[in-house]
């Protein structure tokens, strides 16, 4: 099966990319390692608002426990959306010249 990114022949991984494309993506995405900051901050705000704020207003401890799960869900959801966005961004990036098809 051919790679869905570079159209090269060879064995592909579970995402349909060859080993070289996966390695290039891994190197490229490490430049954006600070992407974890805003999902963590959003999860912290959710956790603080629900788990700490509502019990101060008189809600029970069950609501505070649900706030922990809401904060964690926010963190995981935003991180998955961000990873999907980065993968699409990498796919749209230009390929190195060696991968471009020849015009004959």
Buried (B, 14 or more C-beta within 10 A) or exposed (E): EEBEBBEEEEEBEEEEBBEBBBEBBEEEBEEEEEBEEEBBEBBEEBBEEBBEBBBEEEBEEEBBEBBEEBBEEBBEEBBEEBBEEBBEEBEEEEBEEEBEEEEE
